[in-house]
Amino acid sequence: MKKFVCFLGVITICFLILQNNYVPVNNFANGYSGTYYFYTSEDFCSNFTTTISNGSEYIVSCDIDMANFVYNILNNNCIRGESFQFTKVGDRDLEKLIIKLGIQYFSKNDDEILGYSSIVPYSVKLDNNIFNVQIAETNSQITIGFPMILGSF
């Protein structure tokens, strides 16, 4: 009986550690004002979302403050990726996002960053490198996609 109780205790501790290390992607948008996008294989309609058909896939958009609510309604198995777009409020918004995401390595060109974060559940392989974050910055906006931005930025 003691072994069984110890086993349950170890399993519970492992579960809590894993649970605390995974942060839902839409939580990275907290504190920003803008639009959140879910790329999904299932059609979704509501009073507070807009859905666009993209062939056999769909892009569901909502205000960032509704992202957690929509995420919880959507079937997690049908979500293929996510992104959000917001108007910059400070000069260091991009730097703060890179730190918040815990990006371990990245490739940067003039207006785009491809990176990898161990806490983002999506990924793509490009040129033998695994990436799961794409960030595009203009003078006024930042768009960030997981694993990449699908659509315009």
C-alpha positions in Angstrom: 0.0 0.0 0.0 2.9 2.4 0.8 4.4 1.8 -2.6 1.1 2.6 -4.3 0.7 5.8 -2.3 4.3 6.8 -3.2 3.7 5.9 -6.8 0.6 8.2 -6.9 2.5 11.0 -5.2 5.3 10.8 -7.8 2.7 10.7 -10.7 0.9 13.7 -9.2 4.2 15.7 -8.8 5.2 14.9 -12.4 1.8 16.0 -13.6 2.0 19.3 -11.8 5.5 20.0 -13.1 4.4 19.3 -16.7 1.2 21.3 -16.3 3.1 24.3 -15.0 5.7 24.2 -17.8 3.1 24.3 -20.5 1.6 27.7 -21.0 -1.3 27.9 -23.5 -0.1 29.9 -26.5 -2.9 32.5 -26.3 -1.6 33.6 -22.9 1.4 35.3 -24.6 -1.1 37.8 -26.0 -2.3 38.9 -22.5 -1.8 42.6 -21.9 -2.0 43.5 -25.6 -4.9 45.0 -27.5 -5.5 43.6 -31.0 -6.7 40.6 -32.9 -6.1 36.9 -32.2 -6.3 34.2 -34.9 -6.8 30.5 -34.7 -6.0 28.3 -37.7 -8.3 25.3 -37.5 -9.7 22.4 -39.5 -13.2 23.0 -38.1 -15.6 25.8 -38.9 -16.5 27.9 -35.9 -19.1 30.6 -35.6 -20.1 32.9 -32.8 -21.2 36.4 -32.0 -17.7 37.5 -31.0 -15.6 35.8 -33.8 -15.2 36.0 -37.5 -14.5 32.9 -39.5 -12.9 32.8 -43.0 -12.7 29.7 -45.0 -9.2 29.0 -46.4 -9.8 25.9 -48.5 -10.4 23.0 -46.2 -9.1 25.0 -43.2 -10.5 28.0 -41.3 -9.1 31.2 -39.8 -11.1 32.2 -36.7 -10.4 35.7 -35.4 -11.5 37.5 -32.2 -10.3 40.2 -29.9 -7.3 39.3 -27.9 -9.3 39.5 -24.6 -11.6 36.7 -25.9 -8.8 34.4 -27.0 -8.8 32.2 -23.9 -12.5 31.8 -24.1 -12.4 30.8 -27.8 -9.5 28.5 -27.2 -11.4 26.7 -24.5 -14.4 26.2 -26.9 -12.4 25.1 -29.9 -11.5 21.4 -30.2 -7.8 21.4 -29.4 -7.2 18.6 -31.9 -8.3 20.8 -34.7 -6.1 23.8 -33.9 -3.2 23.9 -36.4 -1.6 27.2 -35.3 -2.3 30.6 -33.8 -1.2 34.2 -34.2 -2.0 37.6 -32.8 -1.5 41.1 -34.1 -1.3 44.3 -32.0 -0.4 47.9 -32.3 3.0 48.7 -30.7 2.9 50.8 -27.6 6.6 51.0 -26.8 10.0 50.7 -28.4 10.8 47.5 -26.5 7.6 45.5 -27.3 9.5 43.1 -29.6 12.3 42.5 -27.1 9.7 41.9 -24.3 8.0 39.3 -26.5 11.2 37.4 -27.2 12.0 37.2 -23.5 8.4 36.3 -22.6 8.4 33.5 -25.2 11.8 32.2 -24.0 13.1 32.1 -27.6 16.2 30.0 -27.5 17.5 30.7 -31.0 16.3 32.8 -33.9 17.1 33.9 -37.4 16.4 37.6 -38.3 16.1 39.5 -41.5 14.9 43.1 -42.2 11.3 42.7 -41.0 10.9 39.1 -39.8 12.2 36.8 -37.1 11.9 33.0 -37.1 12.6 31.5 -33.7 12.2 28.4 -31.5 10.6 28.3 -28.0 10.4 25.1 -26.0 7.0 26.2 -24.5 5.2 26.5 -27.8 3.5 23.2 -28.9 3.6 23.8 -32.7 6.7 23.5 -35.0 7.9 23.4 -38.6 11.2 22.3 -40.1 13.0 24.8 -42.4 16.5 24.2 -43.7 17.2 21.5 -41.1 16.2 23.9 -38.3 13.0 23.6 -36.2 11.1 26.8 -35.8 7.8 27.5 -34.0 7.6 31.3 -33.8 7.5 33.8 -36.6 7.4 37.5 -35.7 6.9 40.4 -38.2 7.3 44.0 -37.2 6.3 47.2 -39.0 6.6 50.8 -37.7 3.2 50.5 -35.9 2.4 46.8 -35.5 3.8 43.4 -34.4 2.3 40.1 -35.7 3.4 36.9 -34.1 2.5 33.4 -35.3 2.8 29.9 -33.9 4.4 28.1 -35.7 4.2 30.7 -38.4 2.0 33.6 -39.5 -0.7 32.4 -41.9 -2.1 35.3 -43.8 -0.8 38.8 -44.3 1.2 40.9 -41.9 
